Amino acid sequence: MTTIDVAAVRADRGAACRNTAQSGSIQPVSIQPGSAQPASTHTGMARSSQQPTEPTQPAAPLQQEVVLGGRYRLGGRLGGGSEAYVNEALDLRTGKLVAVKIFRATQDGTTDPAKNTPFGREVDIHGRLRHRNIVAVLGSGTMTEEDPRRSRNYLVMDLMDGNDLRSVLHEGPVSPEQTVAWMSGIAKALTHLHRRGIVHNDIKPGNILVDFHADPEGPGIAKLTDFGIAIDGRHSAPKSSSGTPHYLSPEEVCGGTSTSASDIYSLGLVALECLTGTKAFPGPPLESMVARTLGEPRIPGTVRRRWSMVLHAMTDPDPAGRPSASQAVGMLRRLVW
């Protein structure tokens, strides 16, 4: 039986509750008690009417008229997260607006992009990617101050006229047509990554930006961003984080290695959230992760059977049963009617 045949059987009988946890065999990824902060939070590279997310920790204030690298004049704050915050900036050479992602200094004050840090991964992995559905990196550098421990690295990226998918879904579910367009776009980006041995490792609505300006007559172009915990041949999985709890695959929850199949599982959860407007595994992070080991995501009867088959395939508990990214593109495209 093919991947979609197996998914069709599961779609017909519904998502069966299956306990994949053997006594003593599950070693969930660790989360600090009482903390709901994901490992890598969205920092935004798009302008919108949404209020910017405040950083979880205060950053040292920047002086007025800051120009980075003699080229990028910082403007207003666009968003923030645990690892970095993003400002709009004017490129004085081209006259175009860009997004500058400014990383918080590491404990040892290192600014070496070769280090196994979020900045290092962004420069080494994200910086060399060129794809329609991946936010483009334009440059990078270091903000130096008198105290080297306060030096901060920055990444310069395209500024898009749109919004992140998390904010879009805050207003409710989106149409099947929009879901197909956006999810197939991200699946194309994952195809590009996986063929190069890269695992994004943090697929979630906050890391998907929708550029409406680039597609004024259509649903917009979805673009993947935030490679701060991505994995490739040079960068292994971070010791302190393994993606965002609500979108982890079952194997990651059980302490396994994140693979390309894990990205597909997470994308399946995002697609389901697009159609329903709610997380597949809601609740506190620990509860959400435990639920992943006890059963498959529940797909409501309001979701069409053809969609249900694709979602079941992408969220198969067995990584080997999931489609590849390129197969997911084809499956999603066939949903257009």
QUIPE-V490217 format. One record per residue. N is the residue number from 1. OMEGA is omega in radians with two decimals (999 if undefined). Layout:
N_OMEGA + N_OMEGA
This chain:
1_3.11 + 2_3.11 + 3_-3.09 + 4_3.08 + 5_3.11 + 6_3.13 + 7_3.14 + 8_3.10 + 9_-3.13 + 10_3.12 + 11_-3.14 + 12_-3.11 + 13_-3.12 + 14_3.14 + 15_-3.09 + 16_3.07 + 17_-3.12 + 18_-3.12 + 19_3.14 + 20_-3.08 + 21_3.00 + 22_-3.10 + 23_3.08 + 24_-3.05 + 25_-3.09 + 26_3.09 + 27_-3.05 + 28_3.03 + 29_-3.01 + 30_3.03 + 31_3.14 + 32_3.13 + 33_3.08 + 34_-3.11 + 35_3.09 + 36_-3.08 + 37_3.12 + 38_-3.08 + 39_-3.09 + 40_-3.03 + 41_-3.09 + 42_3.13 + 43_2.96 + 44_3.04 + 45_-3.10 + 46_3.07 + 47_3.10 + 48_3.12 + 49_-3.14 + 50_3.06 + 51_-3.12 + 52_3.08 + 53_-3.14 + 54_3.10 + 55_-3.12 + 56_3.09 + 57_-3.12 + 58_3.08 + 59_3.10 + 60_-3.08 + 61_3.10 + 62_3.13 + 63_3.12 + 64_3.08 + 65_3.08 + 66_3.09 + 67_-3.11 + 68_3.10 + 69_-3.11 + 70_-3.01 + 71_-3.00 + 72_3.13 + 73_-3.07 + 74_3.06 + 75_-3.06 + 76_3.13 + 77_3.10 + 78_-3.11 + 79_-3.12 + 80_3.11 + 81_-3.07 + 82_-3.07 + 83_-3.02 + 84_2.98 + 85_-3.01 + 86_3.06 + 87_2.93 + 88_3.13 + 89_3.09 + 90_3.06 + 91_-3.04 + 92_3.12 + 93_-3.07 + 94_-3.09 + 95_-3.13 + 96_3.06 + 97_3.12 + 98_3.04 + 99_3.12 + 100_3.12 + 101_-3.07 + 102_-3.07 + 103_3.07 + 104_-3.08 + 105_3.06 + 106_-3.05 + 107_-3.12 + 108_3.08 + 109_-3.08 + 110_3.07 + 111_-3.09 + 112_-3.13 + 113_3.13 + 114_3.14 + 115_-3.12 + 116_-3.11 + 117_3.07 + 118_3.12 + 119_3.13 + 120_3.13 + 121_3.14 + 122_-3.13 + 123_-3.01 + 124_-3.10 + 125_-3.08 + 126_-3.03 + 127_-3.10 + 128_-3.12 + 129_3.07 + 130_-3.11 + 131_-3.12 + 132_-3.06 + 133_3.05 + 134_3.11 + 135_-3.05 + 136_3.02 + 137_-3.08 + 138_-3.12 + 139_3.13 + 140_3.13 + 141_-3.12 + 142_3.02 + 143_-3.12 + 144_3.08 + 145_-3.12 + 146_3.09 + 147_-3.08 + 148_3.13 + 149_3.13 + 150_3.10 + 151_-3.11 + 152_3.10 + 153_3.09 + 154_3.12 + 155_-3.14 + 156_-3.08 + 157_3.04 + 158_3.03 + 159_-3.07 + 160_3.10 + 161_-3.08 + 162_-3.09 + 163_3.05 + 164_-3.06 + 165_3.09 + 166_3.12 + 167_3.11 + 168_-3.11 + 169_3.07 + 170_3.13 + 171_3.14 + 172_-3.13 + 173_3.11 + 174_-3.06 + 175_3.06 + 176_3.14 + 177_3.08 + 178_-3.14 + 179_3.11 + 180_-3.09 + 181_-3.06 + 182_-3.10 + 183_3.10 + 184_3.07 + 185_3.12 + 186_3.08 + 187_3.06 + 188_3.10 + 189_3.13 + 190_3.06 + 191_3.12 + 192_-3.13 + 193_-3.01 + 194_3.10 + 195_3.12 + 196_3.10 + 197_-3.12 + 198_3.02 + 199_-3.10 + 200_2.99 + 201_3.11 + 202_3.10 + 203_3.14 + 204_-3.11 + 205_-3.11 + 206_3.14 + 207_3.08 + 208_3.12 + 209_3.12 + 210_-3.12 + 211_-3.12 + 212_-3.10 + 213_-3.11 + 214_-3.12 + 215_-3.00 + 216_-3.13 + 217_-3.09 + 218_-3.09 + 219_-3.05 + 220_-3.12 + 221_3.12 + 222_-3.12 + 223_-3.12 + 224_3.13 + 225_3.08 + 226_3.12 + 227_-3.05 + 228_3.09 + 229_3.12 + 230_-3.08 + 231_2.97 + 232_-3.10 + 233_-3.10 + 234_-3.06 + 235_3.11 + 236_-3.13 + 237_3.11 + 238_-3.13 + 239_-3.01 + 240_-3.09 + 241_3.13 + 242_3.13 + 243_-3.08 + 244_-2.99 + 245_-3.04 + 246_-3.08 + 247_3.11 + 248_3.05 + 249_3.13 + 250_-3.12 + 251_3.10 + 252_3.10 + 253_-3.11 + 254_3.07 + 255_-3.14 + 256_-3.12 + 257_3.07 + 258_-3.14 + 259_3.09 + 260_3.10 + 261_3.09 + 262_3.07 + 263_-3.13 + 264_3.10 + 265_-3.13 + 266_3.12 + 267_3.07 + 268_3.10 + 269_3.11 + 270_3.12 + 271_3.10 + 272_3.11 + 273_3.08 + 274_-3.06 + 275_-3.05 + 276_-3.10 + 277_3.14 + 278_3.10 + 279_3.12 + 280_3.12 + 281_-3.09 + 282_3.11 + 283_3.11 + 284_-3.07 + 285_-3.09 + 286_3.10 + 287_-3.13 + 288_-3.12 + 289_3.13 + 290_3.13 + 291_3.13 + 292_-3.10 + 293_-3.06 + 294_-3.12 + 295_3.12 + 296_3.10 + 297_3.13 + 298_3.13 + 299_-3.06 + 300_3.11 + 301_3.12 + 302_3.09 + 303_-3.10 + 304_-3.06 + 305_-3.13 + 306_3.07 + 307_-3.10 + 308_3.12 + 309_-3.13 + 310_-3.12 + 311_3.08 + 312_-3.14 + 313_-3.10 + 314_-3.10 + 315_3.07 + 316_3.13 + 317_3.13 + 318_-3.13 + 319_-3.12 + 320_-3.13 + 321_-3.11 + 322_3.08 + 323_2.99 + 324_3.13 + 325_3.14 + 326_3.06 + 327_3.10 + 328_3.09 + 329_-3.14 + 330_3.13 + 331_-3.13 + 332_3.13 + 333_-3.11 + 334_3.13 + 335_-3.14 + 336_3.11 + 337_999
